[in-house]
Amino acid sequence: MKEEDYSKAVEVFSGSPWEAEIIKGLLESNDIRCVVKDGIMGTLAPYIAPAVSVLVTEDEYEAATELIKNRDEQGTD
């Protein structure tokens, strides 16, 4: 299995811990590897922690943002 290089990771989502986990699930179900940054702190102390971020590699950024955009558009119908 190929190991991803997250040294040049880019943010595709920022929000609450539960929203970040939903986005992570969406991306992973479409074979886009991602990581959640600040997930533990956002869960333990959401009132003082910064927003939780979902990061992907640069080469999967466009596909990830398109999926998230389509999800957001479907939710507004």
PDB file of N, CA, C and O in Angstrom:
ATOM      1  N   MET A   1       0.841  -1.172   0.000  1.00  0.00           N
ATOM      2  CA  MET A   1       0.000   0.000   0.000  1.00  0.00           C
ATOM      3  C   MET A   1       0.891   1.242   0.000  1.00  0.00           C
ATOM      4  O   MET A   1       1.868   1.326   0.744  1.00  0.00           O
ATOM      5  N   LYS A   2       0.538   2.181  -0.834  1.00  0.00           N
ATOM      6  CA  LYS A   2       1.316   3.409  -0.971  1.00  0.00           C
ATOM      7  C   LYS A   2       1.110   4.311   0.247  1.00  0.00           C
ATOM      8  O   LYS A   2      -0.020   4.554   0.671  1.00  0.00           O
ATOM      9  N   GLU A   3       2.204   4.794   0.793  1.00  0.00           N
ATOM     10  CA  GLU A   3       2.121   5.719   1.921  1.00  0.00           C
ATOM     11  C   GLU A   3       2.051   7.140   1.382  1.00  0.00           C
ATOM     12  O   GLU A   3       2.856   7.533   0.537  1.00  0.00           O
ATOM     13  N   GLU A   4       1.086   7.908   1.874  1.00  0.00           N
ATOM     14  CA  GLU A   4       0.900   9.283   1.417  1.00  0.00           C
ATOM     15  C   GLU A   4       1.891  10.218   2.101  1.00  0.00           C
ATOM     16  O   GLU A   4       2.258  10.018   3.258  1.00  0.00           O
ATOM     17  N   ASP A   5       2.312  11.234   1.371  1.00  0.00           N
ATOM     18  CA  ASP A   5       3.204  12.256   1.913  1.00  0.00           C
ATOM     19  C   ASP A   5       2.360  13.472   2.280  1.00  0.00           C
ATOM     20  O   ASP A   5       1.916  14.213   1.404  1.00  0.00           O
ATOM     21  N   TYR A   6       2.141  13.671   3.571  1.00  0.00           N
ATOM     22  CA  TYR A   6       1.331  14.789   4.025  1.00  0.00           C
ATOM     23  C   TYR A   6       2.169  16.010   4.392  1.00  0.00           C
ATOM     24  O   TYR A   6       1.667  16.936   5.029  1.00  0.00           O
ATOM     25  N   SER A   7       3.450  16.020   3.993  1.00  0.00           N
ATOM     26  CA  SER A   7       4.281  17.182   4.294  1.00  0.00           C
ATOM     27  C   SER A   7       3.815  18.415   3.522  1.00  0.00           C
ATOM     28  O   SER A   7       4.063  19.547   3.936  1.00  0.00           O
ATOM     29  N   LYS A   8       3.147  18.188   2.409  1.00  0.00           N
ATOM     30  CA  LYS A   8       2.590  19.288   1.618  1.00  0.00           C
ATOM     31  C   LYS A   8       1.071  19.163   1.568  1.00  0.00           C
ATOM     32  O   LYS A   8       0.460  19.338   0.514  1.00  0.00           O
ATOM     33  N   ALA A   9       0.476  18.866   2.695  1.00  0.00           N
ATOM     34  CA  ALA A   9      -0.971  18.702   2.766  1.00  0.00           C
ATOM     35  C   ALA A   9      -1.666  20.058   2.684  1.00  0.00           C
ATOM     36  O   ALA A   9      -1.130  21.079   3.114  1.00  0.00           O
ATOM     37  N   VAL A  10      -2.864  20.042   2.124  1.00  0.00           N
ATOM     38  CA  VAL A  10      -3.652  21.259   1.997  1.00  0.00           C
ATOM     39  C   VAL A  10      -5.010  21.041   2.657  1.00  0.00           C
ATOM     40  O   VAL A  10      -5.545  19.932   2.667  1.00  0.00           O
ATOM     41  N   GLU A  11      -5.541  22.100   3.195  1.00  0.00           N
ATOM     42  CA  GLU A  11      -6.828  22.035   3.886  1.00  0.00           C
ATOM     43  C   GLU A  11      -7.974  22.089   2.886  1.00  0.00           C
ATOM     44  O   GLU A  11      -8.005  22.952   2.008  1.00  0.00           O
ATOM     45  N   VAL A  12      -8.919  21.157   3.026  1.00  0.00           N
ATOM     46  CA  VAL A  12     -10.107  21.169   2.175  1.00  0.00           C
ATOM     47  C   VAL A  12     -11.372  21.458   2.971  1.00  0.00           C
ATOM     48  O   VAL A  12     -12.428  21.726   2.397  1.00  0.00           O
ATOM     49  N   PHE A  13     -11.260  21.403   4.302  1.00  0.00           N
ATOM     50  CA  PHE A  13     -12.425  21.663   5.143  1.00  0.00           C
ATOM     51  C   PHE A  13     -11.965  22.119   6.517  1.00  0.00           C
ATOM     52  O   PHE A  13     -10.927  21.681   7.013  1.00  0.00           O
ATOM     53  N   SER A  14     -12.743  22.998   7.125  1.00  0.00           N
ATOM     54  CA  SER A  14     -12.503  23.437   8.495  1.00  0.00           C
ATOM     55  C   SER A  14     -13.859  23.619   9.160  1.00  0.00           C
ATOM     56  O   SER A  14     -14.740  24.290   8.621  1.00  0.00           O
ATOM     57  N   GLY A  15     -14.019  23.020  10.327  1.00  0.00           N
ATOM     58  CA  GLY A  15     -15.301  23.126  11.020  1.00  0.00           C
ATOM     59  C   GLY A  15     -15.295  22.341  12.309  1.00  0.00           C
ATOM     60  O   GLY A  15     -14.245  22.124  12.915  1.00  0.00           O
ATOM     61  N   SER A  16     -16.467  21.918  12.724  1.00  0.00           N
ATOM     62  CA  SER A  16     -16.605  21.184  13.982  1.00  0.00           C
ATOM     63  C   SER A  16     -16.063  19.762  13.831  1.00  0.00           C
ATOM     64  O   SER A  16     -15.936  19.260  12.714  1.00  0.00           O
ATOM     65  N   PRO A  17     -15.745  19.113  14.952  1.00  0.00           N
ATOM     66  CA  PRO A  17     -15.203  17.751  14.881  1.00  0.00           C
ATOM     67  C   PRO A  17     -16.134  16.773  14.172  1.00  0.00           C
ATOM     68  O   PRO A  17     -15.667  15.941  13.394  1.00  0.00           O
ATOM     69  N   TRP A  18     -17.431  16.855  14.421  1.00  0.00           N
ATOM     70  CA  TRP A  18     -18.348  15.907  13.788  1.00  0.00           C
ATOM     71  C   TRP A  18     -18.497  16.176  12.296  1.00  0.00           C
ATOM     72  O   TRP A  18     -18.633  15.234  11.516  1.00  0.00           O
ATOM     73  N   GLU A  19     -18.475  17.436  11.884  1.00  0.00           N
ATOM     74  CA  GLU A  19     -18.514  17.746  10.454  1.00  0.00           C
ATOM     75  C   GLU A  19     -17.246  17.244   9.764  1.00  0.00           C
ATOM     76  O   GLU A  19     -17.299  16.713   8.655  1.00  0.00           O
ATOM     77  N   ALA A  20     -16.113  17.419  10.430  1.00  0.00           N
ATOM     78  CA  ALA A  20     -14.842  16.959   9.863  1.00  0.00           C
ATOM     79  C   ALA A  20     -14.848  15.450   9.669  1.00  0.00           C
ATOM     80  O   ALA A  20     -14.329  14.956   8.668  1.00  0.00           O
ATOM     81  N   GLU A  21     -15.425  14.715  10.608  1.00  0.00           N
ATOM     82  CA  GLU A  21     -15.494  13.257  10.476  1.00  0.00           C
ATOM     83  C   GLU A  21     -16.414  12.844   9.335  1.00  0.00           C
ATOM     84  O   GLU A  21     -16.147  11.852   8.656  1.00  0.00           O
ATOM     85  N   ILE A  22     -17.491  13.591   9.117  1.00  0.00           N
ATOM     86  CA  ILE A  22     -18.385  13.311   7.987  1.00  0.00           C
ATOM     87  C   ILE A  22     -17.644  13.540   6.674  1.00  0.00           C
ATOM     88  O   ILE A  22     -17.729  12.718   5.762  1.00  0.00           O
ATOM     89  N   ILE A  23     -16.921  14.647   6.576  1.00  0.00           N
ATOM     90  CA  ILE A  23     -16.141  14.948   5.370  1.00  0.00           C
ATOM     91  C   ILE A  23     -15.067  13.889   5.163  1.00  0.00           C
ATOM     92  O   ILE A  23     -14.849  13.438   4.039  1.00  0.00           O
ATOM     93  N   LYS A  24     -14.402  13.493   6.226  1.00  0.00           N
ATOM     94  CA  LYS A  24     -13.380  12.450   6.133  1.00  0.00           C
ATOM     95  C   LYS A  24     -13.988  11.166   5.580  1.00  0.00           C
ATOM     96  O   LYS A  24     -13.402  10.536   4.700  1.00  0.00           O
ATOM     97  N   GLY A  25     -15.146  10.774   6.081  1.00  0.00           N
ATOM     98  CA  GLY A  25     -15.825   9.577   5.590  1.00  0.00           C
ATOM     99  C   GLY A  25     -16.190   9.689   4.119  1.00  0.00           C
ATOM    100  O   GLY A  25     -16.045   8.725   3.367  1.00  0.00           O
ATOM    101  N   LEU A  26     -16.663  10.862   3.705  1.00  0.00           N
ATOM    102  CA  LEU A  26     -17.004  11.096   2.301  1.00  0.00           C
ATOM    103  C   LEU A  26     -15.781  10.930   1.413  1.00  0.00           C
ATOM    104  O   LEU A  26     -15.836  10.254   0.385  1.00  0.00           O
ATOM    105  N   LEU A  27     -14.685  11.544   1.812  1.00  0.00           N
ATOM    106  CA  LEU A  27     -13.459  11.469   1.014  1.00  0.00           C
ATOM    107  C   LEU A  27     -12.926  10.044   0.956  1.00  0.00           C
ATOM    108  O   LEU A  27     -12.576   9.554  -0.118  1.00  0.00           O
ATOM    109  N   GLU A  28     -12.863   9.376   2.105  1.00  0.00           N
ATOM    110  CA  GLU A  28     -12.330   8.015   2.136  1.00  0.00           C
ATOM    111  C   GLU A  28     -13.202   7.051   1.342  1.00  0.00           C
ATOM    112  O   GLU A  28     -12.679   6.116   0.736  1.00  0.00           O
ATOM    113  N   SER A  29     -14.521   7.253   1.329  1.00  0.00           N
ATOM    114  CA  SER A  29     -15.402   6.377   0.555  1.00  0.00           C
ATOM    115  C   SER A  29     -15.223   6.582  -0.946  1.00  0.00           C
ATOM    116  O   SER A  29     -15.679   5.767  -1.749  1.00  0.00           O
ATOM    117  N   ASN A  30     -14.559   7.673  -1.318  1.00  0.00           N
ATOM    118  CA  ASN A  30     -14.242   7.943  -2.722  1.00  0.00           C
ATOM    119  C   ASN A  30     -12.749   7.776  -2.991  1.00  0.00           C
ATOM    120  O   ASN A  30     -12.213   8.357  -3.934  1.00  0.00           O
ATOM    121  N   ASP A  31     -12.088   6.982  -2.161  1.00  0.00           N
ATOM    122  CA  ASP A  31     -10.665   6.648  -2.317  1.00  0.00           C
ATOM    123  C   ASP A  31      -9.736   7.855  -2.279  1.00  0.00           C
ATOM    124  O   ASP A  31      -8.698   7.862  -2.942  1.00  0.00           O
ATOM    125  N   ILE A  32     -10.101   8.867  -1.513  1.00  0.00           N
ATOM    126  CA  ILE A  32      -9.228  10.018  -1.302  1.00  0.00           C
ATOM    127  C   ILE A  32      -8.738   9.947   0.138  1.00  0.00           C
ATOM    128  O   ILE A  32      -9.522  10.059   1.080  1.00  0.00           O
ATOM    129  N   ARG A  33      -7.445   9.762   0.293  1.00  0.00           N
ATOM    130  CA  ARG A  33      -6.870   9.674   1.640  1.00  0.00           C
ATOM    131  C   ARG A  33      -6.801  11.062   2.253  1.00  0.00           C
ATOM    132  O   ARG A  33      -6.502  12.048   1.579  1.00  0.00           O
ATOM    133  N   CYS A  34      -7.085  11.115   3.541  1.00  0.00           N
ATOM    134  CA  CYS A  34      -7.089  12.396   4.237  1.00  0.00           C
ATOM    135  C   CYS A  34      -6.752  12.190   5.705  1.00  0.00           C
ATOM    136  O   CYS A  34      -6.756  11.068   6.211  1.00  0.00           O
ATOM    137  N   VAL A  35      -6.462  13.289   6.373  1.00  0.00           N
ATOM    138  CA  VAL A  35      -6.217  13.272   7.812  1.00  0.00           C
ATOM    139  C   VAL A  35      -7.008  14.409   8.452  1.00  0.00           C
ATOM    140  O   VAL A  35      -7.263  15.443   7.835  1.00  0.00           O
ATOM    141  N   VAL A  36      -7.388  14.184   9.708  1.00  0.00           N
ATOM    142  CA  VAL A  36      -8.073  15.214  10.481  1.00  0.00           C
ATOM    143  C   VAL A  36      -7.053  15.822  11.430  1.00  0.00           C
ATOM    144  O   VAL A  36      -6.422  15.115  12.216  1.00  0.00           O
ATOM    145  N   LYS A  37      -6.898  17.133  11.350  1.00  0.00           N
ATOM    146  CA  LYS A  37      -5.936  17.855  12.191  1.00  0.00           C
ATOM    147  C   LYS A  37      -6.676  18.506  13.355  1.00  0.00           C
ATOM    148  O   LYS A  37      -7.737  19.102  13.165  1.00  0.00           O
ATOM    149  N   ASP A  38      -6.123  18.392  14.546  1.00  0.00           N
ATOM    150  CA  ASP A  38      -6.691  18.963  15.769  1.00  0.00           C
ATOM    151  C   ASP A  38      -7.985  18.281  16.190  1.00  0.00           C
ATOM    152  O   ASP A  38      -8.790  18.865  16.915  1.00  0.00           O
ATOM    153  N   GLY A  39      -8.187  17.048  15.738  1.00  0.00           N
ATOM    154  CA  GLY A  39      -9.411  16.319  16.059  1.00  0.00           C
ATOM    155  C   GLY A  39      -9.584  16.036  17.533  1.00  0.00           C
ATOM    156  O   GLY A  39     -10.684  16.196  18.062  1.00  0.00           O
ATOM    157  N   ILE A  40      -8.535  15.623  18.208  1.00  0.00           N
ATOM    158  CA  ILE A  40      -8.650  15.285  19.623  1.00  0.00           C
ATOM    159  C   ILE A  40      -8.944  16.531  20.454  1.00  0.00           C
ATOM    160  O   ILE A  40      -9.825  16.514  21.313  1.00  0.00           O
ATOM    161  N   MET A  41      -8.218  17.595  20.202  1.00  0.00           N
ATOM    162  CA  MET A  41      -8.429  18.824  20.974  1.00  0.00           C
ATOM    163  C   MET A  41      -9.821  19.388  20.719  1.00  0.00           C
ATOM    164  O   MET A  41     -10.467  19.884  21.641  1.00  0.00           O
ATOM    165  N   GLY A  42     -10.282  19.318  19.484  1.00  0.00           N
ATOM    166  CA  GLY A  42     -11.614  19.814  19.158  1.00  0.00           C
ATOM    167  C   GLY A  42     -12.712  19.025  19.841  1.00  0.00           C
ATOM    168  O   GLY A  42     -13.784  19.562  20.120  1.00  0.00           O
ATOM    169  N   THR A  43     -12.454  17.750  20.114  1.00  0.00           N
ATOM    170  CA  THR A  43     -13.422  16.910  20.801  1.00  0.00           C
ATOM    171  C   THR A  43     -13.374  17.133  22.309  1.00  0.00           C
ATOM    172  O   THR A  43     -14.415  17.203  22.963  1.00  0.00           O
ATOM    173  N   LEU A  44     -12.165  17.246  22.861  1.00  0.00           N
ATOM    174  CA  LEU A  44     -12.009  17.396  24.305  1.00  0.00           C
ATOM    175  C   LEU A  44     -12.420  18.773  24.810  1.00  0.00           C
ATOM    176  O   LEU A  44     -13.025  18.894  25.875  1.00  0.00           O
ATOM    177  N   ALA A  45     -12.096  19.794  24.055  1.00  0.00           N
ATOM    178  CA  ALA A  45     -12.399  21.164  24.489  1.00  0.00           C
ATOM    179  C   ALA A  45     -12.863  22.001  23.306  1.00  0.00           C
ATOM    180  O   ALA A  45     -12.153  22.913  22.883  1.00  0.00           O
ATOM    181  N   PRO A  46     -14.049  21.705  22.762  1.00  0.00           N
ATOM    182  CA  PRO A  46     -14.499  22.416  21.556  1.00  0.00           C
ATOM    183  C   PRO A  46     -14.721  23.903  21.767  1.00  0.00           C
ATOM    184  O   PRO A  46     -14.718  24.670  20.804  1.00  0.00           O
ATOM    185  N   TYR A  47     -14.915  24.321  23.012  1.00  0.00           N
ATOM    186  CA  TYR A  47     -15.167  25.728  23.304  1.00  0.00           C
ATOM    187  C   TYR A  47     -13.898  26.574  23.301  1.00  0.00           C
ATOM    188  O   TYR A  47     -13.976  27.800  23.219  1.00  0.00           O
ATOM    189  N   ILE A  48     -12.714  25.927  23.391  1.00  0.00           N
ATOM    190  CA  ILE A  48     -11.466  26.694  23.352  1.00  0.00           C
ATOM    191  C   ILE A  48     -10.563  26.300  22.192  1.00  0.00           C
ATOM    192  O   ILE A  48      -9.615  27.016  21.870  1.00  0.00           O
ATOM    193  N   ALA A  49     -10.851  25.175  21.569  1.00  0.00           N
ATOM    194  CA  ALA A  49      -9.999  24.681  20.485  1.00  0.00           C
ATOM    195  C   ALA A  49     -10.356  25.371  19.171  1.00  0.00           C
ATOM    196  O   ALA A  49     -11.510  25.733  18.944  1.00  0.00           O
ATOM    197  N   PRO A  50      -9.372  25.545  18.323  1.00  0.00           N
ATOM    198  CA  PRO A  50      -9.673  26.075  16.992  1.00  0.00           C
ATOM    199  C   PRO A  50     -10.462  25.044  16.201  1.00  0.00           C
ATOM    200  O   PRO A  50     -10.616  23.903  16.638  1.00  0.00           O
ATOM    201  N   ALA A  51     -10.947  25.433  15.076  1.00  0.00           N
ATOM    202  CA  ALA A  51     -11.700  24.512  14.230  1.00  0.00           C
ATOM    203  C   ALA A  51     -10.834  23.317  13.830  1.00  0.00           C
ATOM    204  O   ALA A  51      -9.611  23.416  13.732  1.00  0.00           O
ATOM    205  N   VAL A  52     -11.490  22.211  13.607  1.00  0.00           N
ATOM    206  CA  VAL A  52     -10.828  20.994  13.159  1.00  0.00           C
ATOM    207  C   VAL A  52     -10.705  21.067  11.638  1.00  0.00           C
ATOM    208  O   VAL A  52     -11.635  21.505  10.961  1.00  0.00           O
ATOM    209  N   SER A  53      -9.567  20.642  11.103  1.00  0.00           N
ATOM    210  CA  SER A  53      -9.316  20.700   9.661  1.00  0.00           C
ATOM    211  C   SER A  53      -9.207  19.307   9.069  1.00  0.00           C
ATOM    212  O   SER A  53      -8.763  18.368   9.728  1.00  0.00           O
ATOM    213  N   VAL A  54      -9.620  19.189   7.816  1.00  0.00           N
ATOM    214  CA  VAL A  54      -9.403  17.969   7.046  1.00  0.00           C
ATOM    215  C   VAL A  54      -8.377  18.313   5.972  1.00  0.00           C
ATOM    216  O   VAL A  54      -8.555  19.265   5.211  1.00  0.00           O
ATOM    217  N   LEU A  55      -7.306  17.532   5.917  1.00  0.00           N
ATOM    218  CA  LEU A  55      -6.209  17.778   4.985  1.00  0.00           C
ATOM    219  C   LEU A  55      -6.084  16.637   3.988  1.00  0.00           C
ATOM    220  O   LEU A  55      -6.303  15.475   4.330  1.00  0.00           O
ATOM    221  N   VAL A  56      -5.729  16.977   2.753  1.00  0.00           N
ATOM    222  CA  VAL A  56      -5.442  15.994   1.710  1.00  0.00           C
ATOM    223  C   VAL A  56      -4.119  16.368   1.058  1.00  0.00           C
ATOM    224  O   VAL A  56      -3.605  17.466   1.268  1.00  0.00           O
ATOM    225  N   THR A  57      -3.575  15.458   0.272  1.00  0.00           N
ATOM    226  CA  THR A  57      -2.355  15.772  -0.464  1.00  0.00           C
ATOM    227  C   THR A  57      -2.691  16.730  -1.605  1.00  0.00           C
ATOM    228  O   THR A  57      -3.832  16.804  -2.059  1.00  0.00           O
ATOM    229  N   GLU A  58      -1.683  17.455  -2.053  1.00  0.00           N
ATOM    230  CA  GLU A  58      -1.889  18.444  -3.117  1.00  0.00           C
ATOM    231  C   GLU A  58      -2.496  17.836  -4.376  1.00  0.00           C
ATOM    232  O   GLU A  58      -3.342  18.455  -5.022  1.00  0.00           O
ATOM    233  N   ASP A  59      -2.064  16.616  -4.727  1.00  0.00           N
ATOM    234  CA  ASP A  59      -2.548  16.017  -5.973  1.00  0.00           C
ATOM    235  C   ASP A  59      -4.008  15.573  -5.894  1.00  0.00           C
ATOM    236  O   ASP A  59      -4.615  15.302  -6.930  1.00  0.00           O
ATOM    237  N   GLU A  60      -4.586  15.491  -4.699  1.00  0.00           N
ATOM    238  CA  GLU A  60      -5.995  15.105  -4.572  1.00  0.00           C
ATOM    239  C   GLU A  60      -6.888  16.278  -4.161  1.00  0.00           C
ATOM    240  O   GLU A  60      -8.079  16.102  -3.901  1.00  0.00           O
ATOM    241  N   TYR A  61      -6.310  17.453  -4.108  1.00  0.00           N
ATOM    242  CA  TYR A  61      -7.048  18.636  -3.665  1.00  0.00           C
ATOM    243  C   TYR A  61      -8.279  18.919  -4.530  1.00  0.00           C
ATOM    244  O   TYR A  61      -9.374  19.118  -4.003  1.00  0.00           O
ATOM    245  N   GLU A  62      -8.108  18.940  -5.841  1.00  0.00           N
ATOM    246  CA  GLU A  62      -9.223  19.277  -6.730  1.00  0.00           C
ATOM    247  C   GLU A  62     -10.364  18.285  -6.611  1.00  0.00           C
ATOM    248  O   GLU A  62     -11.526  18.682  -6.529  1.00  0.00           O
ATOM    249  N   ALA A  63     -10.047  17.000  -6.602  1.00  0.00           N
ATOM    250  CA  ALA A  63     -11.083  15.970  -6.481  1.00  0.00           C
ATOM    251  C   ALA A  63     -11.812  16.092  -5.148  1.00  0.00           C
ATOM    252  O   ALA A  63     -13.033  15.947  -5.085  1.00  0.00           O
ATOM    253  N   ALA A  64     -11.064  16.357  -4.089  1.00  0.00           N
ATOM    254  CA  ALA A  64     -11.662  16.478  -2.755  1.00  0.00           C
ATOM    255  C   ALA A  64     -12.585  17.689  -2.671  1.00  0.00           C
ATOM    256  O   ALA A  64     -13.699  17.580  -2.160  1.00  0.00           O
ATOM    257  N   THR A  65     -12.138  18.831  -3.164  1.00  0.00           N
ATOM    258  CA  THR A  65     -12.977  20.030  -3.091  1.00  0.00           C
ATOM    259  C   THR A  65     -14.227  19.879  -3.950  1.00  0.00           C
ATOM    260  O   THR A  65     -15.285  20.395  -3.591  1.00  0.00           O
ATOM    261  N   GLU A  66     -14.124  19.191  -5.063  1.00  0.00           N
ATOM    262  CA  GLU A  66     -15.291  18.953  -5.923  1.00  0.00           C
ATOM    263  C   GLU A  66     -16.322  18.086  -5.198  1.00  0.00           C
ATOM    264  O   GLU A  66     -17.519  18.369  -5.247  1.00  0.00           O
ATOM    265  N   LEU A  67     -15.860  17.035  -4.531  1.00  0.00           N
ATOM    266  CA  LEU A  67     -16.768  16.178  -3.759  1.00  0.00           C
ATOM    267  C   LEU A  67     -17.469  16.963  -2.658  1.00  0.00           C
ATOM    268  O   LEU A  67     -18.678  16.836  -2.469  1.00  0.00           O
ATOM    269  N   ILE A  68     -16.712  17.768  -1.940  1.00  0.00           N
ATOM    270  CA  ILE A  68     -17.286  18.549  -0.845  1.00  0.00           C
ATOM    271  C   ILE A  68     -18.275  19.573  -1.391  1.00  0.00           C
ATOM    272  O   ILE A  68     -19.343  19.774  -0.813  1.00  0.00           O
ATOM    273  N   LYS A  69     -17.930  20.211  -2.484  1.00  0.00           N
ATOM    274  CA  LYS A  69     -18.820  21.192  -3.111  1.00  0.00           C
ATOM    275  C   LYS A  69     -20.125  20.529  -3.543  1.00  0.00           C
ATOM    276  O   LYS A  69     -21.205  21.064  -3.292  1.00  0.00           O
ATOM    277  N   ASN A  70     -20.034  19.369  -4.189  1.00  0.00           N
ATOM    278  CA  ASN A  70     -21.231  18.654  -4.627  1.00  0.00           C
ATOM    279  C   ASN A  70     -22.086  18.234  -3.443  1.00  0.00           C
ATOM    280  O   ASN A  70     -23.314  18.276  -3.516  1.00  0.00           O
ATOM    281  N   ARG A  71     -21.445  17.829  -2.351  1.00  0.00           N
ATOM    282  CA  ARG A  71     -22.182  17.446  -1.141  1.00  0.00           C
ATOM    283  C   ARG A  71     -22.933  18.650  -0.592  1.00  0.00           C
ATOM    284  O   ARG A  71     -24.098  18.537  -0.210  1.00  0.00           O
ATOM    285  N   ASP A  72     -22.273  19.798  -0.553  1.00  0.00           N
ATOM    286  CA  ASP A  72     -22.904  21.008  -0.037  1.00  0.00           C
ATOM    287  C   ASP A  72     -24.080  21.437  -0.912  1.00  0.00           C
ATOM    288  O   ASP A  72     -25.112  21.866  -0.396  1.00  0.00           O
ATOM    289  N   GLU A  73     -23.930  21.325  -2.230  1.00  0.00           N
ATOM    290  CA  GLU A  73     -25.000  21.718  -3.143  1.00  0.00           C
ATOM    291  C   GLU A  73     -26.195  20.783  -3.025  1.00  0.00           C
ATOM    292  O   GLU A  73     -27.336  21.236  -3.106  1.00  0.00           O
ATOM    293  N   GLN A  74     -25.958  19.490  -2.838  1.00  0.00           N
ATOM    294  CA  GLN A  74     -27.049  18.533  -2.690  1.00  0.00           C
ATOM    295  C   GLN A  74     -27.807  18.770  -1.391  1.00  0.00           C
ATOM    296  O   GLN A  74     -29.011  18.526  -1.321  1.00  0.00           O
ATOM    297  N   GLY A  75     -27.114  19.241  -0.372  1.00  0.00           N
ATOM    298  CA  GLY A  75     -27.746  19.481   0.921  1.00  0.00           C
ATOM    299  C   GLY A  75     -28.632  20.713   0.951  1.00  0.00           C
ATOM    300  O   GLY A  75     -29.405  20.885   1.893  1.00  0.00           O
ATOM    301  N   THR A  76     -28.540  21.574  -0.053  1.00  0.00           N
ATOM    302  CA  THR A  76     -29.334  22.804  -0.061  1.00  0.00           C
ATOM    303  C   THR A  76     -30.602  22.683  -0.882  1.00  0.00           C
ATOM    304  O   THR A  76     -31.348  23.655  -1.004  1.00  0.00           O
ATOM    305  N   ASP A  77     -30.867  21.510  -1.450  1.00  0.00           N
ATOM    306  CA  ASP A  77     -32.094  21.329  -2.248  1.00  0.00           C
ATOM    307  C   ASP A  77     -33.326  21.275  -1.385  1.00  0.00           C
ATOM    308  O   ASP A  77     -34.435  21.127  -1.899  1.00  0.00           O
TER     309      ASP A  77
END
